[in-house]
Amino acid sequence: GDQVKQSPSALSLQEGTNSALRCNFSIATTTVQWFLQNPRGSLMNLFYLVPGTKENGRLKSTFNSKESYSTLHIRDAQLEDSGTYFCAAEAGSGTYQRFGTGTKLQVVP
Amino acid sequence: GPKVLQIPSHQIIDMGQMVTLNCDPVSNHLYFYWYKQILGQQMEFLVNFYNGKVMEKSKLFKDQFSVERPDGSYFTLKIQPTALEDSAVYFCASSLALDNSQNTLYFGAGTRLSVL
């Protein structure tokens, strides 16, 4: 089964509102990376995390390795935040990052 | 930020023919990756590559697939022969290192491969 599960799978947000996306791991994870894939398919780096929290503008992400999850908080959602958000986890024994199932976000006026 | 370039952006090919996808990684990066994404689905790891050798590959990396990076040139994914199920977007990525502080992945814009 999926080793990196994201929830929700899809989300519609009113412009200006807040939300949180979640990534749950069934593998021992050492680092997490969050990406936004825009409608044209390009992947944008959002965060790279060891256990802890990072913030960048309206985005904040936390990685809790002991409880095997990561969250991405979006504050004051804007239309340009629309796209698919992926988390990717690196296991301690591995040499590559495993992607989650994705959350498709649509921000509406 | 750091840029990974992929050429071409779209490739259409007849089933059974050979195709080579090209990637120009970030200039000082040492680790290279290929991922496959079928439309609307998650990114699936294919292979990674370091110091002229494959480090790890997934079950999606079939015998028909090969990778190489001759000195100073592109990191390539070759599929020979192609099959209909190879139709997907192929993303190249690179990272500086594998340790926690330097293994941030940077992705190219992808090559859409259509096998007819």
Backbone of each chain as ProteinMPNN parsed JSONL, in Angstrom:
{"seq_chain_A": "GDQVKQSPSALSLQEGTNSALRCNFSIATTTVQWFLQNPRGSLMNLFYLVPGTKENGRLKSTFNSKESYSTLHIRDAQLEDSGTYFCAAEAGSGTYQRFGTGTKLQVVP", "coords_chain_A": {"N_chain_A": [[0.822, -1.202, 0.0], [0.203, 2.394, -0.036], [2.95, 4.201, 1.091], [3.19, 6.785, 1.806], [0.774, 8.843, 2.628], [-1.629, 11.245, 1.719], [-3.871, 13.748, 2.889], [-6.622, 16.084, 2.708], [-7.729, 14.38, -0.345], [-8.677, 16.071, -2.224], [-9.601, 19.532, -2.329], [-11.553, 22.439, -1.872], [-11.204, 25.85, -1.548], [-12.271, 28.937, -0.2], [-11.237, 32.09, -1.319], [-8.936, 33.838, 0.719], [-9.336, 32.363, 3.009], [-8.224, 29.848, 5.453], [-6.329, 26.783, 5.623], [-5.338, 23.334, 6.233], [-3.105, 20.89, 5.106], [-2.325, 17.416, 5.109], [0.15, 14.91, 5.681], [0.774, 11.57, 6.037], [2.967, 9.084, 7.257], [3.987, 5.736, 6.664], [6.423, 4.71, 6.789], [9.648, 4.872, 8.331], [10.662, 8.059, 8.557], [13.028, 10.495, 7.577], [13.452, 13.01, 6.441], [11.363, 15.537, 4.944], [9.862, 16.79, 2.029], [7.996, 19.407, 0.561], [5.975, 20.107, -2.242], [4.529, 22.165, -4.832], [2.567, 21.446, -7.518], [1.886, 23.023, -10.431], [-0.934, 23.832, -12.628], [0.161, 23.484, -15.179], [1.988, 21.564, -14.821], [4.522, 21.885, -13.728], [6.833, 21.551, -11.036], [7.12, 23.113, -7.966], [9.379, 23.941, -5.443], [8.532, 23.998, -2.041], [8.996, 23.563, 0.764], [11.709, 22.166, 2.61], [12.272, 19.833, 5.041], [13.7, 18.835, 8.107], [12.899, 17.192, 11.231], [10.675, 19.458, 12.765], [9.663, 22.9, 12.372], [8.898, 25.12, 9.693], [8.51, 28.354, 8.195], [7.149, 30.344, 5.604], [6.191, 33.186, 4.353], [2.835, 33.041, 3.625], [2.684, 30.407, 4.119], [3.188, 27.563, 6.189], [4.971, 24.881, 7.579], [5.134, 21.763, 9.258], [7.034, 19.067, 10.547], [6.706, 16.103, 12.137], [8.511, 13.671, 13.301], [8.375, 11.641, 15.167], [5.681, 11.05, 15.475], [5.11, 10.507, 12.93], [4.125, 12.251, 10.774], [3.41, 15.049, 8.615], [2.52, 18.457, 8.192], [1.006, 20.998, 6.16], [0.296, 24.277, 6.308], [-1.888, 26.666, 5.009], [-2.349, 30.009, 4.825], [-4.716, 32.638, 4.447], [-5.651, 32.085, 1.738], [-4.896, 32.327, -1.747], [-5.795, 32.853, -5.225], [-3.722, 31.976, -6.846], [-2.62, 29.944, -5.398], [-3.709, 27.609, -6.148], [-3.558, 24.236, -7.303], [-1.757, 21.09, -7.303], [-0.687, 19.696, -4.326], [2.138, 18.092, -3.172], [3.675, 15.922, -0.846], [6.89, 14.607, -0.059], [8.756, 11.946, 1.09], [11.739, 11.017, 2.686], [13.177, 8.007, 3.527], [15.085, 6.684, 6.257], [16.778, 4.638, 5.483], [16.893, 4.79, 2.792], [17.631, 6.067, -0.541], [16.235, 7.861, -1.953], [13.363, 10.005, -2.507], [10.042, 9.345, -1.554], [6.963, 9.915, -3.026], [3.88, 11.401, -1.937], [0.311, 10.859, -2.249], [-0.917, 13.158, -3.079], [-2.658, 16.329, -2.851], [-5.27, 17.911, -4.299], [-5.807, 21.203, -4.748], [-8.182, 23.752, -4.998], [-8.62, 27.137, -5.237], [-11.152, 29.404, -4.82], [-12.924, 32.396, -5.903]], "CA_chain_A": [[0.0, 0.0, 0.0], [0.929, 3.654, -0.076], [3.758, 4.475, 2.268], [3.033, 8.203, 2.097], [-0.63, 9.142, 2.308], [-1.986, 12.629, 1.926], [-5.299, 14.052, 3.042], [-7.586, 15.374, 1.869], [-7.26, 14.165, -1.72], [-9.071, 17.27, -2.962], [-10.071, 20.574, -1.41], [-11.907, 23.718, -2.464], [-11.096, 26.877, -0.509], [-12.636, 30.302, -0.548], [-10.122, 33.037, -1.248], [-8.822, 34.516, 2.002], [-9.488, 31.444, 4.149], [-7.052, 29.07, 5.855], [-6.528, 25.339, 5.639], [-4.158, 22.52, 6.512], [-2.964, 19.63, 4.394], [-1.592, 16.488, 5.972], [0.894, 13.82, 5.07], [1.06, 10.53, 7.037], [3.998, 8.16, 6.767], [4.062, 4.4, 7.265], [7.837, 4.348, 6.805], [10.441, 5.751, 9.192], [11.014, 9.156, 7.648], [14.037, 11.382, 8.15], [13.214, 14.364, 5.929], [10.145, 15.708, 4.134], [9.858, 17.931, 1.129], [6.672, 19.746, 0.032], [5.99, 20.695, -3.573], [3.278, 22.533, -5.48], [2.574, 21.211, -8.959], [0.896, 23.927, -11.009], [-1.75, 23.169, -13.655], [0.95, 23.132, -16.354], [2.775, 20.38, -14.477], [5.819, 22.2, -13.12], [6.93, 21.356, -9.588], [7.788, 24.199, -7.257], [9.779, 23.588, -4.075], [7.953, 24.842, -1.008], [9.765, 23.388, 1.996], [12.509, 20.981, 2.9], [12.199, 19.796, 6.5], [14.024, 17.83, 9.103], [11.86, 17.417, 12.246], [10.576, 20.845, 13.19], [8.708, 23.77, 11.684], [9.408, 26.234, 8.881], [7.46, 29.252, 7.738], [7.545, 31.188, 4.48], [5.035, 33.967, 3.933], [1.533, 32.529, 4.084], [2.795, 28.955, 4.275], [3.925, 27.055, 7.34], [4.99, 23.421, 7.54], [5.685, 21.069, 10.419], [7.321, 17.654, 10.386], [6.819, 15.421, 13.422], [9.014, 12.343, 12.928], [7.961, 10.639, 16.174], [4.291, 10.659, 15.2], [5.068, 10.134, 11.496], [3.27, 13.05, 9.913], [3.798, 16.416, 8.318], [1.389, 19.289, 7.803], [1.271, 22.244, 5.443], [-0.782, 25.225, 6.58], [-2.005, 27.77, 4.066], [-3.09, 31.106, 5.458], [-5.182, 33.669, 3.504], [-5.467, 31.44, 0.432], [-5.023, 33.15, -2.944], [-6.114, 32.068, -6.423], [-2.494, 31.369, -7.389], [-2.244, 28.772, -4.591], [-4.356, 26.43, -6.733], [-2.655, 23.244, -7.892], [-1.675, 19.862, -6.52], [0.39, 19.719, -3.34], [2.728, 16.787, -2.885], [4.78, 15.767, 0.09], [7.802, 13.535, -0.449], [9.45, 11.524, 2.302], [12.934, 10.197, 2.555], [13.361, 7.06, 4.626], [16.46, 6.679, 6.737], [17.6, 3.632, 4.8], [16.761, 4.937, 1.35], [18.426, 7.057, -1.248], [15.374, 8.696, -2.776], [12.159, 10.464, -1.826], [8.788, 8.732, -1.981], [5.931, 10.93, -3.075], [2.535, 11.107, -1.466], [-0.766, 10.717, -3.229], [-1.272, 14.488, -3.553], [-3.904, 17.028, -2.514], [-5.605, 18.867, -5.359], [-6.432, 22.37, -4.126], [-8.736, 24.798, -5.865], [-9.023, 28.335, -4.502], [-12.202, 30.075, -5.597], [-13.176, 33.776, -5.427]], "C_chain_A": [[0.858, 1.255, 0.0], [1.675, 3.877, 1.227], [3.651, 5.928, 2.703], [1.631, 8.589, 1.65], [-0.945, 10.587, 2.636], [-3.488, 12.771, 2.08], [-5.49, 15.552, 3.203], [-7.027, 15.162, 0.462], [-7.603, 15.377, -2.583], [-9.72, 18.252, -1.997], [-10.409, 21.822, -2.211], [-11.937, 24.751, -1.362], [-11.566, 28.215, -1.046], [-11.383, 31.175, -0.405], [-10.124, 33.729, 0.118], [-8.954, 33.618, 3.216], [-8.204, 30.651, 4.375], [-7.368, 27.587, 5.777], [-5.219, 24.628, 5.957], [-4.214, 21.233, 5.708], [-2.073, 18.719, 5.238], [-0.972, 15.367, 5.163], [1.21, 12.828, 6.182], [2.001, 9.503, 6.451], [3.865, 6.809, 7.454], [5.479, 3.854, 7.188], [8.548, 5.305, 7.738], [11.06, 6.829, 8.317], [12.001, 10.095, 8.322], [13.865, 12.829, 7.682], [11.955, 14.37, 5.078], [10.344, 16.916, 3.227], [8.428, 18.147, 0.649], [6.835, 20.468, -1.297], [4.584, 21.158, -3.946], [3.456, 22.276, -6.969], [1.49, 22.076, -9.567], [0.131, 23.229, -12.14], [-0.973, 22.808, -14.918], [1.893, 21.96, -16.073], [4.098, 20.648, -13.815], [5.753, 22.06, -11.614], [7.732, 22.479, -8.961], [8.135, 23.72, -5.853], [9.142, 24.543, -3.084], [8.802, 24.783, 0.263], [10.587, 22.117, 1.926], [12.67, 20.948, 4.411], [12.913, 18.597, 7.094], [12.974, 18.037, 10.195], [11.881, 18.84, 12.785], [9.578, 21.584, 12.33], [9.442, 24.832, 10.88], [8.236, 27.07, 8.408], [8.018, 30.094, 6.603], [6.309, 31.918, 3.994], [3.752, 33.396, 4.517], [1.546, 31.018, 4.324], [3.617, 28.602, 5.507], [3.856, 25.539, 7.306], [5.679, 22.87, 8.775], [5.92, 19.614, 10.063], [7.565, 17.067, 11.775], [7.23, 13.98, 13.123], [8.548, 11.272, 13.912], [6.548, 10.15, 15.915], [4.046, 10.442, 13.706], [4.069, 10.932, 10.674], [3.929, 14.406, 9.65], [2.549, 17.177, 7.9], [1.889, 20.51, 7.035], [0.063, 23.14, 5.672], [-0.731, 26.361, 5.562], [-2.901, 28.821, 4.717], [-3.506, 32.09, 4.367], [-5.0, 33.191, 2.058], [-5.737, 32.417, -0.716], [-5.263, 32.254, -4.151], [-4.882, 31.337, -6.951], [-1.976, 30.207, -6.543], [-2.836, 27.482, -5.162], [-3.335, 25.535, -7.413], [-2.687, 21.99, -7.051], [-0.448, 19.925, -5.611], [0.846, 18.294, -3.066], [3.708, 16.909, -1.734], [5.629, 14.601, -0.406], [8.672, 13.228, 0.75], [10.691, 10.734, 1.965], [13.053, 9.323, 3.795], [14.829, 7.011, 4.995], [17.365, 5.737, 5.968], [17.653, 3.845, 3.301], [17.636, 6.026, 0.766], [17.56, 7.953, -2.119], [14.139, 9.069, -1.974], [10.927, 9.805, -2.447], [7.694, 9.783, -1.917], [4.62, 10.436, -2.49], [1.549, 11.115, -2.615], [-1.284, 12.056, -3.729], [-2.586, 15.013, -3.002], [-4.145, 18.058, -3.603], [-6.39, 20.012, -4.731], [-6.94, 23.331, -5.19], [-9.168, 25.953, -4.972], [-9.99, 29.103, -5.386], [-12.478, 31.465, -5.03], [-14.342, 33.818, -4.445]], "O_chain_A": [[2.086, 1.182, 0.032], [1.114, 3.76, 2.316], [3.983, 6.266, 3.839], [1.338, 8.655, 0.456], [-0.577, 11.092, 3.697], [-4.27, 12.026, 1.489], [-4.631, 16.229, 3.768], [-5.975, 15.702, 0.12], [-6.907, 15.674, -3.554], [-10.307, 17.863, -0.987], [-9.665, 22.221, -3.107], [-12.614, 24.564, -0.351], [-11.296, 28.576, -2.192], [-10.587, 31.002, 0.518], [-11.17, 34.15, 0.612], [-8.711, 34.059, 4.34], [-7.241, 30.755, 3.616], [-8.528, 27.182, 5.855], [-4.144, 25.228, 5.952], [-5.251, 20.572, 5.642], [-1.198, 19.177, 5.973], [-1.485, 14.942, 4.128], [1.847, 13.195, 7.17], [1.86, 9.098, 5.297], [3.659, 6.734, 8.665], [5.718, 2.683, 7.482], [8.099, 6.437, 7.921], [11.88, 6.542, 7.444], [11.837, 10.449, 9.489], [14.106, 13.763, 8.447], [11.536, 13.337, 4.557], [10.924, 17.926, 3.626], [7.72, 17.182, 0.361], [7.707, 21.322, -1.459], [3.587, 20.629, -3.455], [4.366, 22.81, -7.602], [0.309, 21.898, -9.267], [0.52, 22.14, -12.562], [-1.392, 21.92, -15.661], [2.521, 21.43, -16.99], [4.752, 19.705, -13.371], [4.75, 22.405, -10.989], [8.862, 22.763, -9.361], [7.289, 23.162, -5.155], [9.202, 25.76, -3.261], [9.263, 25.806, 0.77], [10.215, 21.137, 1.28], [13.146, 21.914, 5.007], [12.743, 17.47, 6.628], [12.205, 18.993, 10.098], [12.917, 19.363, 13.197], [8.752, 20.978, 11.646], [10.461, 25.372, 11.311], [7.122, 26.574, 8.241], [9.179, 30.504, 6.618], [5.471, 31.338, 3.302], [3.6, 33.281, 5.733], [0.527, 30.432, 4.691], [4.61, 29.259, 5.821], [2.798, 24.97, 7.033], [6.661, 23.424, 9.268], [5.115, 18.998, 9.365], [8.487, 17.464, 12.487], [6.395, 13.162, 12.736], [8.348, 10.12, 13.526], [6.248, 8.972, 16.11], [2.913, 10.221, 13.279], [3.255, 10.354, 9.954], [4.848, 14.835, 10.347], [1.629, 16.601, 7.32], [3.01, 20.983, 7.224], [-1.054, 22.805, 5.279], [0.325, 26.934, 5.295], [-4.04, 28.554, 5.1], [-2.727, 32.352, 3.451], [-4.29, 33.812, 1.267], [-6.671, 33.218, -0.667], [-4.979, 31.057, -4.118], [-4.985, 30.214, -7.443], [-1.003, 29.553, -6.921], [-2.5, 26.388, -4.708], [-2.374, 26.01, -8.018], [-3.545, 21.84, -6.181], [0.67, 20.172, -6.062], [0.042, 17.412, -2.767], [4.473, 17.87, -1.651], [5.13, 13.712, -1.095], [9.256, 14.126, 1.356], [10.689, 9.89, 1.069], [13.034, 9.799, 4.931], [15.704, 7.261, 4.166], [18.56, 5.99, 5.813], [18.388, 3.144, 2.606], [18.284, 6.793, 1.479], [18.078, 8.719, -2.931], [13.894, 8.522, -0.899], [10.784, 9.717, -3.666], [7.514, 10.454, -0.901], [4.292, 9.25, -2.533], [1.896, 11.343, -3.774], [-2.024, 12.093, -4.712], [-3.509, 14.248, -2.722], [-3.336, 18.963, -3.81], [-7.503, 19.818, -4.242], [-6.237, 23.674, -6.141], [-9.978, 25.777, -4.063], [-9.693, 29.412, -6.54], [-12.295, 31.701, -3.836], [-14.691, 34.888, -3.947]]}, "seq_chain_B": "GPKVLQIPSHQIIDMGQMVTLNCDPVSNHLYFYWYKQILGQQMEFLVNFYNGKVMEKSKLFKDQFSVERPDGSYFTLKIQPTALEDSAVYFCASSLALDNSQNTLYFGAGTRLSVL", "coords_chain_B": {"N_chain_B": [[15.824, 30.311, -8.283], [17.756, 27.209, -8.22], [18.064, 25.572, -11.397], [16.732, 22.92, -13.317], [16.942, 21.582, -16.457], [14.926, 20.199, -19.017], [14.847, 18.339, -21.976], [13.295, 16.962, -24.877], [10.3, 19.028, -24.389], [8.039, 17.756, -25.091], [7.474, 14.609, -26.544], [6.679, 12.596, -29.225], [6.155, 9.306, -30.207], [6.431, 6.25, -32.069], [5.24, 3.079, -31.012], [7.6, 0.681, -29.991], [9.799, 1.917, -31.01], [12.943, 3.606, -30.219], [13.602, 5.919, -27.582], [15.117, 8.847, -26.281], [15.393, 10.684, -23.402], [16.34, 13.85, -22.256], [18.265, 15.493, -19.747], [19.41, 18.323, -18.096], [21.091, 18.755, -15.348], [21.204, 20.676, -12.205], [24.112, 22.622, -11.925], [26.243, 22.021, -10.009], [25.391, 19.753, -8.813], [25.275, 16.336, -7.691], [23.774, 14.041, -7.57], [21.319, 12.295, -9.326], [18.037, 11.88, -10.67], [15.217, 10.062, -11.94], [11.747, 10.37, -12.294], [8.411, 9.148, -12.78], [5.281, 10.2, -13.974], [2.01, 9.456, -14.388], [-0.823, 10.88, -15.97], [-2.456, 12.959, -13.69], [-1.887, 11.405, -11.524], [0.21, 10.124, -8.791], [3.708, 10.927, -8.289], [6.115, 8.667, -9.352], [8.956, 6.98, -8.305], [11.702, 6.158, -10.358], [14.543, 5.729, -10.8], [17.8, 6.339, -9.4], [21.046, 7.978, -9.551], [24.523, 8.101, -9.338], [27.84, 9.157, -9.48], [28.379, 7.891, -11.894], [26.958, 5.555, -11.749], [24.031, 3.479, -11.297], [22.214, 3.862, -8.357], [19.907, 3.058, -6.991], [16.911, 1.433, -7.983], [13.49, 1.236, -9.036], [10.708, -1.099, -9.297], [9.42, -0.223, -11.511], [11.331, 0.498, -13.259], [12.066, -0.83, -15.954], [13.638, -3.53, -17.834], [13.999, -2.48, -20.315], [14.738, 0.073, -19.946], [17.32, 2.5, -19.529], [19.984, 4.403, -18.039], [22.313, 7.108, -18.213], [25.191, 9.271, -17.823], [27.3, 10.645, -19.577], [30.501, 12.213, -19.228], [30.218, 15.627, -18.53], [27.911, 15.977, -20.014], [24.42, 15.565, -20.883], [22.171, 14.07, -18.472], [20.666, 11.131, -19.138], [17.656, 9.342, -19.996], [16.934, 6.401, -21.453], [14.709, 4.601, -23.458], [14.168, 1.53, -24.787], [12.877, -1.179, -26.425], [10.112, 1.16, -26.851], [6.902, 1.023, -25.169], [3.281, 1.028, -25.104], [2.403, 1.581, -22.509], [4.373, 3.165, -21.528], [3.798, 5.762, -21.921], [3.675, 8.873, -20.453], [4.484, 11.54, -18.133], [7.812, 12.353, -17.709], [9.945, 13.143, -15.17], [12.915, 14.768, -14.378], [15.286, 15.063, -11.762], [17.584, 16.655, -9.495], [20.069, 16.57, -6.883], [22.251, 17.942, -4.374], [23.592, 16.398, -2.491], [23.33, 13.471, -0.364], [22.962, 13.623, 2.314], [21.188, 14.923, 5.15], [21.099, 17.755, 5.076], [21.491, 18.552, 2.503], [20.037, 17.291, 0.55], [17.906, 18.317, -0.861], [15.565, 18.093, -3.396], [15.558, 19.195, -6.743], [13.466, 19.842, -9.402], [13.004, 19.31, -12.936], [10.937, 20.615, -15.638], [9.684, 18.548, -16.831], [9.209, 15.933, -19.303], [6.857, 15.219, -21.629], [5.891, 12.166, -22.722], [4.549, 10.55, -25.422], [3.428, 7.567, -26.538], [2.575, 5.953, -29.415]], "CA_chain_B": [[16.444, 29.153, -7.657], [18.462, 26.288, -9.121], [17.225, 25.134, -12.522], [16.972, 21.676, -14.03], [16.332, 21.717, -17.785], [14.612, 18.928, -19.672], [14.651, 18.478, -23.418], [12.328, 17.995, -25.241], [9.174, 19.131, -23.462], [7.054, 16.774, -25.534], [8.016, 13.688, -27.536], [5.69, 11.628, -29.716], [6.954, 8.243, -30.799], [5.695, 5.021, -32.339], [5.555, 1.932, -30.163], [8.69, -0.155, -30.483], [10.986, 2.726, -31.324], [13.759, 4.037, -29.099], [13.515, 7.337, -27.254], [16.064, 9.323, -25.259], [14.975, 11.907, -22.73], [17.559, 14.53, -21.819], [18.158, 16.322, -18.553], [20.593, 19.101, -17.728], [20.869, 18.983, -13.915], [21.847, 21.828, -11.584], [25.514, 22.449, -12.332], [27.149, 21.423, -9.026], [24.733, 18.619, -8.175], [25.967, 15.067, -7.894], [22.815, 12.939, -7.559], [20.334, 12.534, -10.381], [16.86, 11.039, -10.481], [14.081, 10.104, -12.85], [10.446, 10.001, -11.779], [7.38, 9.01, -13.821], [3.948, 10.581, -13.517], [0.893, 9.286, -15.318], [-1.681, 12.051, -15.793], [-3.338, 13.039, -12.534], [-1.505, 10.471, -10.468], [1.375, 10.563, -8.008], [5.034, 10.784, -8.883], [6.684, 7.362, -9.009], [10.414, 6.908, -8.465], [12.234, 5.163, -11.29], [15.959, 5.398, -10.642], [18.736, 7.421, -9.124], [22.311, 7.793, -10.245], [25.597, 8.862, -8.715], [29.203, 8.758, -9.806], [28.392, 7.015, -13.059], [26.299, 4.261, -11.517], [22.704, 3.422, -10.706], [22.257, 3.564, -6.926], [18.706, 2.331, -6.607], [15.872, 1.507, -9.001], [12.22, 0.644, -8.622], [10.218, -2.141, -10.204], [8.968, 0.434, -12.748], [12.507, 0.667, -14.12], [12.099, -2.105, -16.656], [14.891, -3.862, -18.531], [14.103, -1.65, -21.52], [15.176, 1.405, -19.529], [18.724, 2.659, -19.12], [20.37, 5.79, -17.749], [23.743, 7.385, -18.212], [25.589, 10.665, -17.906], [28.691, 10.793, -20.022], [31.102, 13.41, -18.627], [29.908, 16.96, -19.035], [26.762, 16.048, -20.914], [23.112, 15.372, -20.265], [21.757, 12.843, -17.798], [19.642, 10.668, -20.072], [16.844, 8.144, -19.8], [16.671, 5.796, -22.756], [13.748, 3.495, -23.439], [14.313, 0.8, -26.049], [11.881, -0.445, -27.225], [9.013, 1.764, -26.096], [5.613, 0.341, -25.114], [2.182, 1.981, -24.908], [2.305, 1.955, -21.097], [5.435, 4.109, -21.185], [3.266, 7.117, -22.07], [3.623, 9.519, -19.134], [5.44, 12.649, -18.024], [9.027, 11.931, -17.019], [10.591, 14.265, -14.5], [14.288, 14.63, -13.914], [15.597, 15.865, -10.576], [18.964, 16.518, -9.011], [20.354, 17.074, -5.539], [23.682, 18.137, -4.157], [24.15, 15.299, -1.71], [22.285, 12.626, 0.204], [22.764, 13.843, 3.735], [19.958, 15.658, 5.43], [21.084, 19.195, 4.816], [21.774, 18.925, 1.114], [19.396, 16.44, -0.438], [16.732, 18.941, -1.469], [15.406, 17.759, -4.809], [15.101, 20.226, -7.669], [12.88, 19.146, -10.545], [12.77, 19.937, -14.217], [9.535, 20.83, -16.002], [9.137, 17.287, -17.32], [9.044, 15.616, -20.735], [5.646, 14.416, -21.864], [6.149, 11.136, -23.732], [3.337, 9.922, -25.961], [3.771, 6.402, -27.357], [1.379, 5.656, -30.224]], "C_chain_B": [[17.144, 28.288, -8.675], [17.524, 25.727, -10.188], [17.699, 23.794, -13.065], [16.233, 21.794, -15.365], [16.094, 20.35, -18.398], [14.281, 19.187, -21.145], [14.339, 17.107, -24.003], [11.218, 18.092, -24.2], [8.102, 18.107, -23.815], [7.68, 15.923, -26.634], [6.911, 12.694, -27.907], [6.447, 10.564, -30.493], [6.077, 7.018, -31.043], [6.182, 3.895, -31.436], [6.653, 1.09, -30.806], [9.951, 0.618, -30.838], [11.736, 3.083, -30.045], [13.538, 5.526, -28.85], [14.553, 7.655, -26.184], [15.556, 10.638, -24.713], [16.206, 12.528, -22.087], [17.29, 15.448, -20.643], [19.49, 17.019, -18.322], [20.425, 19.468, -16.253], [21.478, 20.313, -13.453], [23.351, 21.592, -11.6], [26.409, 21.776, -11.289], [26.526, 20.223, -8.309], [25.379, 17.304, -8.582], [25.019, 13.873, -8.014], [21.681, 13.272, -8.515], [19.247, 11.466, -10.302], [15.935, 11.141, -11.682], [12.842, 9.618, -12.102], [9.471, 9.954, -12.947], [6.041, 9.413, -13.234], [2.948, 10.359, -14.645], [-0.125, 10.344, -14.952], [-2.567, 11.947, -14.562], [-2.956, 12.141, -11.386], [-0.237, 10.934, -9.755], [2.665, 10.304, -8.766], [5.636, 9.464, -8.406], [8.188, 7.372, -9.291], [10.787, 5.822, -9.46], [13.638, 4.728, -10.892], [16.709, 6.605, -10.117], [20.158, 6.994, -9.467], [23.352, 8.666, -9.598], [26.921, 8.296, -9.159], [29.224, 7.697, -10.914], [27.646, 5.708, -12.897], [24.876, 4.454, -10.996], [22.85, 3.06, -9.23], [21.08, 2.664, -6.539], [17.704, 2.465, -7.753], [14.63, 0.807, -8.498], [11.809, -0.436, -9.629], [9.68, -1.549, -11.504], [10.108, 0.601, -13.74], [12.766, -0.666, -14.82], [13.445, -2.317, -17.349], [15.106, -3.001, -19.775], [14.612, -0.241, -21.216], [16.672, 1.389, -19.223], [18.996, 4.138, -18.876], [21.88, 5.899, -17.854], [23.956, 8.893, -18.186], [27.065, 10.697, -18.291], [29.234, 12.129, -19.543], [30.688, 14.694, -19.324], [28.693, 17.068, -19.916], [25.475, 15.793, -20.129], [23.061, 14.059, -19.468], [20.563, 12.335, -18.596], [18.909, 9.443, -19.564], [16.506, 7.622, -21.196], [15.681, 4.651, -22.575], [13.823, 2.818, -24.803], [13.975, -0.67, -25.84], [10.797, 0.15, -26.337], [7.75, 0.912, -26.205], [4.538, 1.391, -24.815], [2.127, 2.479, -23.464], [3.442, 2.875, -20.642], [4.973, 5.56, -21.356], [3.039, 7.721, -20.692], [4.452, 10.795, -19.239], [6.619, 12.155, -17.197], [9.736, 13.158, -16.478], [12.005, 13.876, -14.087], [14.463, 15.512, -12.682], [17.066, 15.698, -10.242], [19.052, 17.049, -7.594], [21.856, 17.12, -5.356], [24.313, 16.929, -3.491], [23.004, 14.458, -1.201], [22.044, 12.91, 1.668], [21.7, 14.908, 3.952], [19.972, 17.12, 5.024], [21.138, 19.53, 3.332], [21.069, 18.029, 0.103], [18.055, 16.993, -0.91], [16.71, 18.612, -2.949], [14.933, 18.972, -5.587], [14.678, 19.526, -8.951], [12.886, 19.996, -11.806], [11.276, 20.037, -14.501], [8.894, 19.589, -16.607], [9.164, 17.171, -18.84], [7.816, 14.742, -20.856], [5.923, 13.46, -23.005], [4.831, 10.502, -24.143], [3.774, 8.802, -26.891], [2.495, 5.965, -28.086], [1.358, 4.217, -30.735]], "O_chain_B": [[17.132, 28.594, -9.867], [16.354, 25.446, -9.925], [18.894, 23.562, -13.249], [15.035, 22.074, -15.393], [16.939, 19.459, -18.315], [13.548, 20.112, -21.495], [15.038, 16.149, -23.675], [11.198, 17.325, -23.237], [7.354, 17.65, -22.951], [8.332, 16.441, -27.541], [6.303, 12.053, -27.05], [7.283, 10.881, -31.339], [5.108, 6.778, -30.321], [7.371, 3.779, -31.139], [6.631, 0.825, -32.008], [11.034, 0.045, -30.952], [11.235, 2.888, -28.938], [13.316, 6.296, -29.784], [14.829, 6.842, -25.302], [15.317, 11.587, -25.46], [17.01, 11.841, -21.458], [16.243, 16.089, -20.551], [20.551, 16.396, -18.348], [19.689, 20.403, -15.937], [22.176, 20.985, -14.212], [23.812, 20.486, -11.319], [27.284, 21.003, -11.678], [27.069, 19.736, -7.317], [25.951, 17.177, -9.665], [25.412, 12.814, -8.503], [21.153, 14.383, -8.514], [19.494, 10.321, -9.926], [15.875, 12.172, -12.353], [12.871, 8.616, -11.387], [9.664, 10.619, -13.965], [5.701, 9.013, -12.121], [3.026, 10.982, -15.704], [-0.288, 10.679, -13.779], [-3.324, 10.99, -14.399], [-3.643, 12.12, -10.366], [0.318, 11.987, -10.066], [2.698, 9.562, -9.748], [5.664, 9.18, -7.208], [8.624, 7.731, -10.385], [10.26, 4.711, -9.414], [13.904, 3.546, -10.676], [16.316, 7.747, -10.351], [20.439, 5.81, -9.65], [23.104, 9.842, -9.334], [27.099, 7.079, -9.207], [29.993, 6.737, -10.863], [27.681, 4.849, -13.778], [24.563, 5.451, -10.345], [23.518, 2.085, -8.883], [21.244, 1.654, -5.855], [17.656, 3.5, -8.418], [14.694, -0.088, -7.655], [12.461, -0.651, -10.651], [9.499, -2.268, -12.487], [9.874, 0.822, -14.929], [13.551, -1.498, -14.366], [14.271, -1.408, -17.436], [16.234, -2.814, -20.231], [14.882, 0.539, -22.13], [17.212, 0.401, -18.727], [18.327, 5.008, -19.433], [22.619, 4.941, -17.623], [23.055, 9.678, -18.478], [27.95, 10.767, -17.438], [28.478, 13.097, -19.462], [30.794, 14.825, -20.544], [28.447, 18.118, -20.509], [25.453, 15.805, -18.898], [23.784, 13.101, -19.741], [19.556, 13.034, -18.718], [19.448, 8.628, -18.817], [15.881, 8.309, -22.002], [15.806, 3.841, -21.657], [13.577, 3.44, -25.836], [14.715, -1.362, -25.141], [10.589, -0.299, -25.21], [7.547, 0.186, -27.178], [4.835, 2.487, -24.341], [1.843, 3.651, -23.217], [3.463, 3.312, -19.491], [5.69, 6.485, -20.973], [2.313, 7.166, -19.867], [5.037, 11.095, -20.28], [6.438, 11.603, -16.111], [10.08, 14.08, -17.217], [12.245, 12.806, -13.529], [13.856, 16.578, -12.579], [17.709, 14.73, -10.65], [18.235, 17.859, -7.158], [22.622, 16.456, -6.055], [25.402, 16.488, -3.858], [21.847, 14.689, -1.552], [21.028, 12.486, 2.219], [21.367, 15.68, 3.053], [18.929, 17.663, 4.66], [20.862, 20.665, 2.942], [21.447, 17.999, -1.068], [17.172, 16.235, -1.31], [17.689, 18.819, -3.665], [14.029, 19.689, -5.157], [15.424, 18.725, -9.515], [12.786, 21.222, -11.756], [10.452, 19.595, -13.699], [7.691, 19.578, -16.869], [9.145, 18.169, -19.56], [7.739, 13.665, -20.265], [6.165, 13.89, -24.133], [4.091, 9.98, -23.308], [4.415, 9.05, -27.913], [1.48, 5.652, -27.464], [0.419, 3.822, -31.426]]}, "name": "protein", "num_of_chains": 2, "seq": "GDQVKQSPSALSLQEGTNSALRCNFSIATTTVQWFLQNPRGSLMNLFYLVPGTKENGRLKSTFNSKESYSTLHIRDAQLEDSGTYFCAAEAGSGTYQRFGTGTKLQVVPGPKVLQIPSHQIIDMGQMVTLNCDPVSNHLYFYWYKQILGQQMEFLVNFYNGKVMEKSKLFKDQFSVERPDGSYFTLKIQPTALEDSAVYFCASSLALDNSQNTLYFGAGTRLSVL"}
